[in-house]
Amino acid sequence: MEKLDHLDRRLLKILQRDCARSLEDLGADVGLSRNAVWRRVRALEEAGIIRARVGLLDPEKLGLGLTVFMLIKAGRHSPDWLERFSQVTRDMPEILGVYRMTGELDYMIRARVADVGAYDRLYRDLISRIDLHDVSASFVMEEIKDTTALPL
């Protein structure tokens, strides 16, 4: 899929807010038949534009009230170390995002845990699995904006 038209963009905006909408409801919102909507959504999935349809959970209600950003300086930068770091962080469910950075930091990790004690366990588990030069953390005091919707 090379180019998105205005109907594809409208469908994507709606689906980002609520992926459980019926094909009929989507069609009514964008002025297409149920089958036309189905074909477009299918094409967006096949093109990899829609990667997954998921439910967004409330972390507070699930006892995961603390967001932490871990700032990592690596001791090594070899391909085997990077592969091990990638595997270790993928295997830890508390870690929601891992980003390789420019500048002073090497990596930034975004994690969700219950509290500072749970963060300490996450930290200890991480450093027991992979050698890191330096780890510092910042705890989120207030979420002002947190969205999964991309600007279309």
QUIDA-V956216 format. One record per residue. N is the residue number from 1. PSI is psi in degrees with one decimal (* if undefined). Layout:
# QUIDA-V956216
n=(N	N)
psi=(PSI	PSI)
This chain:
# QUIDA-V956216
n=(1	2	3	4	5	6	7	8	9	10	11	12	13	14	15	16	17	18	19	20	21	22	23	24	25	26	27	28	29	30	31	32	33	34	35	36	37	38	39	40	41	42	43	44	45	46	47	48	49	50	51	52	53	54	55	56	57	58	59	60	61	62	63	64	65	66	67	68	69	70	71	72	73	74	75	76	77	78	79	80	81	82	83	84	85	86	87	88	89	90	91	92	93	94	95	96	97	98	99	100	101	102	103	104	105	106	107	108	109	110	111	112	113	114	115	116	117	118	119	120	121	122	123	124	125	126	127	128	129	130	131	132	133	134	135	136	137	138	139	140	141	142	143	144	145	146	147	148	149	150	151	152)
psi=(110.5	-46.4	138.4	133.4	-180.0	-30.9	-41.0	-44.5	-41.0	-43.7	-44.9	-40.1	-43.8	-47.2	-30.2	-31.6	-34.3	97.5	-2.9	1.2	142.6	158.7	-35.6	-45.1	-43.4	-44.9	-41.0	-37.3	-31.9	-2.4	35.7	160.9	163.8	-45.8	-39.5	-40.0	-45.1	-44.9	-42.0	-45.1	-42.1	-43.5	-38.3	-37.0	-45.9	-30.9	-7.1	6.4	-43.5	108.4	-35.4	159.2	120.4	163.3	134.3	124.8	154.4	107.6	-35.0	-45.6	-15.3	10.9	23.2	62.7	-4.7	121.0	134.8	138.6	119.7	128.5	119.7	133.1	123.9	147.4	-25.6	160.9	26.8	156.9	-37.9	-37.0	-44.4	-42.0	-42.9	-45.1	-44.6	-44.9	-45.1	-47.6	-33.6	-31.6	-4.8	107.8	-23.4	-23.6	116.9	-27.5	142.8	128.6	129.5	130.3	162.2	167.0	-148.9	-34.2	153.9	-43.0	151.6	133.8	134.9	125.2	158.2	126.7	171.5	-43.6	-174.6	-36.2	-41.0	-35.8	-43.6	-40.2	-41.0	-47.0	-49.2	-40.0	-44.0	-49.9	-18.8	-20.6	-26.6	141.8	124.5	143.8	-46.1	139.8	125.1	162.4	148.6	133.2	138.1	123.8	-36.6	131.7	111.6	-40.0	131.0	109.5	156.0	-7.7	127.0	149.6	113.2	*)
